[in-house]
């Protein structure tokens, strides 16, 4: 018998809480996404503070202890050899990444790959082809793309190949077609096999190029069986919200919402919580910490997004039933004050809340993001994961 009828599993994409033992190995010594954002703009997070976030994460200007947190709190050290979205989410669901996917930061993509892509893209010329900020390269080359039909390709500090296209002159359908073709080409050779192909649609408004939420991710398919498959087989409805469906290529997803803004994605979870549904995992990705504020090194926006999340968090908790469970964690860090524009390897927060808990406490440091997944697995009586610890029986 399941203890909780519904589990709301929220991933704050790109929100880390400080340097962990492998941070220096990844070039991220001193990174702390949460704390450094709070230094730039104070956080307004009364709900998360009541749950106990200050017991595991440092916040500027806050020294008071919470002797009676409302949630079980812990910090997690990732097991896998990476610091990206796919690696983090896959570890949550049971996959350990030993060898990271290839990066093309220094020289861009090789000539042979570019030629293959140009052939697949109806003979269009590829421009860009370097490690860049998506907004900057769009500002630089967007006009050429619109006027000549050339396709903008770029990469990031993640293992990605990103394709930019105008919704009006190229169209989302054609851009998506190119994304699928690029995925097949990159997957054909290990040395080209980036973790994600991302299509980035944009529109022109008043002379400015604005990216839309019609982006689409084409990641590698999971390399092993994942928890989501076991849940669906067990009869649990798995609802993916935001990027979740893309991250797992639809594997183990019963119903999909998104992508959309973090506020909209939280609203989906809140509406489900307020409904009479049962036997569900509601799996939500909040991407804007990463995409809008971390990569763009915007600590003010990052801090504001945390405070907006806290408002939604309060609404979600109010809508939850006694037999509901909330799990919140992150896939990697993305310190908005750190050097460069890439992800940061950090400790990751774990918040576990239910209105039925009698006396929650701080659980210290845990190994593996599969720890969060194992709470779900144990609750619905499916096999446990090897990518984390089993803390389910401590949740009383």
C-alpha positions as CSV (number, residue, x, y, z in Angstrom):
1,X,0.0,0.0,0.0
2,X,1.3,3.5,-0.8
3,X,1.8,5.9,2.0
4,X,1.3,9.0,-0.2
5,X,-1.4,9.1,-2.9
6,X,0.3,11.8,-4.9
7,X,3.9,13.1,-5.1
8,X,4.8,16.5,-6.4
9,X,8.4,16.3,-7.5
10,X,9.8,19.8,-8.2
11,X,13.2,20.4,-9.8
12,X,14.7,23.9,-9.4
13,X,16.9,23.6,-12.5
14,X,20.3,25.3,-11.9
15,X,19.9,26.1,-8.2
16,X,22.9,25.0,-6.1
17,X,23.6,25.7,-2.4
18,X,27.4,25.8,-2.3
19,X,30.8,24.2,-2.9
20,X,30.9,20.4,-2.5
21,X,34.0,18.0,-2.5
22,X,34.2,17.8,-6.3
23,X,33.6,21.5,-7.1
24,X,37.3,22.3,-7.6
25,X,37.6,19.3,-10.0
26,X,34.9,20.9,-12.2
27,X,36.5,24.3,-12.0
28,X,33.8,25.6,-9.6
29,X,35.6,26.3,-6.3
30,X,33.7,28.9,-4.3
31,X,30.4,28.7,-6.3
32,X,27.2,29.1,-4.4
33,X,24.2,30.0,-6.5
34,X,21.7,30.5,-3.7
35,X,23.9,32.5,-1.4
36,X,25.4,34.7,-4.0
37,X,22.0,35.6,-5.5
38,X,20.8,36.5,-2.0
39,X,23.8,38.8,-1.5
40,X,22.9,40.8,-4.6
41,X,19.2,41.0,-3.8
42,X,17.7,39.8,-0.4
43,X,15.4,36.8,-0.7
44,X,11.7,37.0,0.3
45,X,11.1,33.3,1.0
46,X,9.0,33.0,4.2
47,X,7.5,29.6,3.1
48,X,10.8,28.0,2.3
49,X,12.3,29.3,5.5
50,X,9.5,27.7,7.5
51,X,10.2,24.4,5.7
52,X,13.9,24.7,6.8
53,X,16.0,25.9,3.8
54,X,18.2,28.0,6.1
55,X,19.3,24.8,7.9
56,X,21.1,23.5,4.8
57,X,21.8,26.7,2.7
58,X,23.5,29.9,3.6
59,X,21.5,33.0,3.0
60,X,22.9,36.6,3.2
61,X,21.7,38.4,6.3
62,X,20.1,35.4,7.9
63,X,21.6,33.7,10.9
64,X,18.6,32.5,12.9
65,X,18.1,28.8,13.4
66,X,14.8,27.0,12.7
67,X,14.5,24.5,15.5
68,X,11.2,23.2,14.2
69,X,11.4,22.9,10.4
70,X,8.2,21.8,8.7
71,X,10.1,19.6,6.2
72,X,12.9,17.1,6.1
73,X,15.9,19.0,4.8
74,X,19.2,17.7,3.4
75,X,21.9,18.6,0.9
76,X,22.8,16.1,-1.8
77,X,26.1,15.5,-3.5
78,X,25.6,14.3,-7.1
79,X,27.3,10.9,-7.9
80,X,27.6,11.2,-11.7
81,X,30.5,12.7,-13.6
82,X,28.8,15.8,-14.8
83,X,26.9,19.0,-14.0
84,X,24.2,19.3,-16.6
85,X,20.4,18.9,-16.8
86,X,20.4,15.4,-18.4
87,X,23.0,14.0,-16.0
88,X,21.2,15.4,-12.9
89,X,17.6,14.3,-13.9
90,X,18.8,10.9,-15.1
91,X,20.5,10.3,-11.8
92,X,17.3,11.2,-10.0
93,X,15.6,8.4,-12.0
94,X,18.3,5.8,-11.7
95,X,21.0,6.4,-14.3
96,X,24.6,7.0,-13.3
97,X,26.6,8.9,-15.9
98,X,30.2,7.7,-16.0
99,X,31.5,9.3,-19.2
100,X,30.1,12.8,-19.9
101,X,28.9,13.7,-23.4
102,X,31.2,15.6,-25.7
103,X,31.7,19.4,-25.4
104,X,32.5,21.8,-28.3
105,X,33.4,24.9,-26.3
106,X,36.8,25.7,-27.7
107,X,36.6,25.2,-31.5
108,X,32.9,24.7,-32.2
109,X,31.6,21.7,-34.2
110,X,33.9,19.9,-36.7
111,X,33.6,20.6,-40.4
112,X,32.4,17.2,-41.3
113,X,29.4,17.5,-38.8
114,X,28.6,21.0,-40.2
115,X,28.5,19.7,-43.7
116,X,26.1,16.9,-42.7
117,X,23.9,19.4,-41.0
118,X,23.8,21.7,-44.0
119,X,22.7,18.9,-46.2
120,X,20.0,17.9,-43.8
121,X,18.8,21.5,-43.5
122,X,17.8,21.8,-47.1
123,X,21.2,23.0,-48.2
124,X,21.0,26.2,-46.0
125,X,24.3,27.7,-44.9
126,X,25.2,27.3,-41.3
127,X,26.4,30.4,-39.5
128,X,27.6,30.9,-35.9
129,X,29.1,27.6,-34.9
130,X,30.8,28.6,-31.6
131,X,30.3,28.7,-27.9
132,X,28.1,31.7,-27.3
133,X,25.3,33.2,-25.3
134,X,22.1,32.4,-27.1
135,X,20.7,35.9,-26.8
136,X,24.0,37.6,-28.0
137,X,24.4,35.4,-31.0
138,X,20.7,35.9,-31.9
139,X,21.2,39.7,-31.7
140,X,24.3,39.4,-33.9
141,X,23.0,37.0,-36.6
142,X,19.2,37.1,-36.3
143,X,18.9,39.6,-39.2
144,X,21.1,37.5,-41.5
145,X,19.0,34.5,-40.7
146,X,15.7,36.3,-41.5
147,X,17.0,37.9,-44.7
148,X,19.1,35.1,-46.2
149,X,17.7,31.9,-44.6
150,X,21.0,30.9,-43.1
151,X,20.7,28.8,-40.0
152,X,22.3,29.8,-36.7
153,X,24.1,27.0,-34.8
154,X,25.9,27.4,-31.5
155,X,26.9,25.5,-28.5
156,X,27.2,26.3,-24.8
157,X,29.3,25.1,-21.9
158,X,26.9,22.2,-21.7
159,X,26.9,19.3,-24.1
160,X,24.5,20.9,-26.6
161,X,24.0,21.8,-30.2
162,X,21.5,24.6,-30.4
163,X,19.6,25.7,-33.5
164,X,18.0,29.2,-33.8
165,X,15.1,29.9,-36.2
166,X,12.6,32.7,-36.7
167,X,9.0,31.6,-36.2
168,X,7.6,33.7,-39.0
169,X,10.2,33.1,-41.9
170,X,11.3,29.6,-41.0
171,X,8.5,28.3,-38.8
172,X,8.5,26.2,-35.7
173,X,7.5,23.1,-37.7
174,X,10.6,23.3,-40.0
175,X,12.9,24.2,-37.0
176,X,11.6,21.1,-35.2
177,X,12.2,19.0,-38.3
178,X,15.8,20.3,-38.3
179,X,16.2,19.5,-34.7
180,X,15.1,15.8,-35.2
181,X,17.5,15.5,-38.2
182,X,20.4,17.0,-36.1
183,X,19.6,14.5,-33.3
184,X,19.9,11.6,-35.7
185,X,23.2,12.9,-37.2
186,X,24.8,13.6,-33.8
187,X,23.8,10.2,-32.5
188,X,25.4,8.5,-35.4
189,X,28.9,9.0,-34.0
190,X,30.1,8.9,-30.3
191,X,32.4,11.9,-30.9
192,X,29.3,14.0,-32.1
193,X,26.8,12.6,-29.6
194,X,25.9,15.7,-27.6
195,X,23.5,15.3,-24.7
196,X,20.9,17.6,-26.2
197,X,19.9,19.2,-29.5
198,X,17.9,22.3,-28.7
199,X,15.8,24.3,-31.1
200,X,15.4,27.9,-30.2
201,X,12.5,29.8,-32.0
202,X,12.3,33.5,-31.8
203,X,10.2,36.4,-33.1
204,X,11.0,40.0,-34.0
205,X,9.1,42.6,-32.0
206,X,9.8,46.4,-32.5
207,X,13.2,45.6,-34.0
208,X,14.2,43.3,-31.2
209,X,14.7,39.5,-31.4
210,X,12.7,37.8,-28.6
211,X,13.1,34.0,-27.8
212,X,9.8,32.2,-27.3
213,X,8.7,29.3,-25.1
214,X,8.3,27.1,-28.3
215,X,11.8,25.7,-27.8
216,X,12.2,21.9,-28.0
217,X,14.8,19.6,-26.6
218,X,16.0,16.5,-28.4
219,X,18.1,14.7,-25.8
220,X,19.7,11.3,-25.9
221,X,17.3,8.5,-25.0
222,X,17.8,7.1,-21.4
223,X,20.6,4.6,-21.6
224,X,19.0,2.2,-19.1
225,X,15.6,1.5,-17.5
226,X,14.4,4.4,-15.4
227,X,12.1,4.8,-12.4
228,X,9.4,6.4,-14.5
229,X,8.9,3.3,-16.6
230,X,8.4,1.2,-13.4
231,X,5.8,3.7,-12.1
232,X,3.8,3.6,-15.3
233,X,4.0,-0.2,-15.4
234,X,2.7,-0.2,-11.8
235,X,-0.3,1.9,-12.9
236,X,0.9,5.3,-11.5
237,X,0.1,8.3,-13.7
238,X,3.3,10.2,-14.4
239,X,2.7,13.8,-15.4
240,X,5.6,15.7,-16.9
241,X,5.6,19.5,-16.6
242,X,8.0,21.8,-18.4
243,X,11.1,20.2,-19.9
244,X,10.5,16.8,-18.2
245,X,9.1,15.1,-21.3
246,X,12.0,16.3,-23.4
247,X,14.6,15.3,-20.9
248,X,13.4,11.7,-20.9
249,X,12.3,11.7,-24.5
250,X,8.8,10.8,-23.5
251,X,9.9,7.6,-21.7
252,X,7.7,6.8,-18.7
253,X,5.5,9.9,-19.2
254,X,1.7,9.4,-19.1
255,X,0.8,13.1,-19.7
256,X,2.7,16.2,-20.7
257,X,2.4,19.9,-20.0
258,X,4.9,22.5,-21.2
259,X,7.4,24.0,-21.6
260,X,6.3,27.3,-20.1
261,X,7.5,29.8,-17.6
262,X,8.3,28.7,-14.0
263,X,5.2,30.5,-12.7
264,X,3.0,28.7,-15.3
265,X,4.6,25.3,-14.6
266,X,4.0,25.8,-10.8
267,X,0.4,26.7,-11.6
268,X,0.0,23.3,-13.3
269,X,1.1,21.6,-10.1
270,X,-1.1,23.8,-7.9
271,X,-4.2,23.1,-10.1
272,X,-3.5,19.3,-9.9
273,X,-3.1,19.5,-6.2
274,X,-6.4,21.3,-5.9
275,X,-8.1,18.5,-7.9
276,X,-9.5,15.1,-6.8
277,X,-6.8,13.2,-8.6
278,X,-4.9,10.2,-7.1
279,X,-2.1,7.8,-7.7
280,X,0.1,10.3,-9.5
281,X,3.7,11.6,-9.8
282,X,3.7,15.2,-10.9
283,X,7.2,15.8,-12.1
284,X,8.0,19.6,-12.7
285,X,11.1,21.3,-14.1
286,X,11.6,25.0,-13.4
287,X,14.1,26.0,-16.1
288,X,14.3,29.7,-15.7
289,X,16.9,29.7,-12.8
290,X,19.2,28.1,-15.4
291,X,18.1,29.5,-18.8
292,X,17.1,33.1,-17.9
293,X,19.2,34.0,-15.0
294,X,22.1,31.6,-14.3
295,X,23.6,31.4,-17.9
296,X,22.9,35.1,-18.4
297,X,24.7,35.9,-15.1
298,X,21.7,37.9,-13.8
299,X,21.7,37.5,-10.0
300,X,18.9,40.0,-9.5
301,X,16.6,38.0,-11.8
302,X,17.8,34.8,-10.1
303,X,16.9,36.1,-6.6
304,X,13.6,37.5,-7.8
305,X,12.7,34.1,-9.3
306,X,13.4,32.3,-6.0
307,X,11.1,34.8,-4.2
308,X,8.4,34.2,-6.9
309,X,8.8,30.5,-6.4
310,X,8.2,30.9,-2.7
311,X,4.8,32.5,-3.4
312,X,3.8,29.5,-5.6
313,X,5.3,27.1,-3.1
314,X,2.9,28.5,-0.4
315,X,-0.1,28.0,-2.8
316,X,1.0,24.5,-3.6
317,X,1.3,23.6,0.1
318,X,-2.2,25.1,0.8
319,X,-3.7,23.0,-2.0
320,X,-2.0,19.7,-0.9
321,X,-3.9,17.0,1.0
322,X,-2.7,15.1,4.1
323,X,-1.7,12.1,1.9
324,X,0.3,14.2,-0.6
325,X,4.1,14.5,-0.6
326,X,6.3,17.3,-1.9
327,X,9.9,16.7,-3.0
328,X,12.0,19.6,-4.2
329,X,15.6,19.3,-5.4
330,X,18.0,20.5,-8.1
331,X,19.9,19.0,-11.0
332,X,23.0,21.2,-10.8
333,X,24.1,24.7,-9.9
334,X,24.4,27.8,-12.0
335,X,25.9,30.6,-9.9
336,X,24.7,33.9,-11.5
337,X,27.8,35.7,-10.0
338,X,30.4,33.1,-11.1
339,X,33.0,33.4,-13.9
340,X,31.9,32.4,-17.4
341,X,28.4,31.4,-18.2
342,X,28.3,27.6,-17.5
343,X,26.8,25.4,-14.9
344,X,28.5,25.1,-11.5
345,X,29.1,21.9,-9.6
346,X,27.5,22.4,-6.1
347,X,25.7,20.7,-3.3
348,X,22.0,20.5,-4.2
349,X,19.1,21.1,-1.8
350,X,16.5,18.5,-0.8
351,X,13.2,19.5,0.7
352,X,10.6,16.8,1.6
353,X,7.3,18.0,3.0
354,X,3.9,16.5,3.9
355,X,1.2,17.8,6.1
356,X,1.2,14.4,7.8
357,X,4.8,14.6,9.1
358,X,5.0,14.6,12.9
359,X,8.5,16.1,13.6
360,X,10.6,16.7,10.5
361,X,14.4,17.3,10.9
362,X,17.6,18.0,9.1
363,X,19.1,14.8,7.5
364,X,22.6,16.2,6.8
365,X,24.5,15.3,3.6
366,X,23.2,12.5,1.4
367,X,24.9,10.8,-1.6
368,X,23.2,10.8,-5.0
369,X,20.2,12.4,-6.6
370,X,18.6,9.0,-6.8
371,X,17.9,9.6,-3.1
372,X,14.9,11.7,-4.1
373,X,13.9,9.1,-6.7
374,X,14.0,6.4,-4.1
375,X,11.4,8.2,-2.0
376,X,9.1,7.9,-4.9
377,X,10.1,4.3,-5.6
378,X,9.6,3.1,-2.0
379,X,6.3,4.9,-1.8
380,X,4.8,3.2,-4.9
381,X,6.5,-0.1,-4.2
382,X,8.8,-0.4,-7.2
383,X,12.5,-1.3,-7.3
384,X,14.9,1.0,-5.6
385,X,17.6,2.9,-7.5
386,X,21.4,2.5,-7.1
387,X,22.0,6.2,-7.7
388,X,21.1,7.3,-4.1
389,X,20.2,6.4,-0.6
390,X,17.0,5.1,0.8
391,X,15.6,7.5,3.4
392,X,11.9,6.7,3.1
393,X,11.5,5.1,6.5
394,X,13.0,8.2,8.2
395,X,10.0,10.2,6.9
396,X,7.5,9.9,9.7
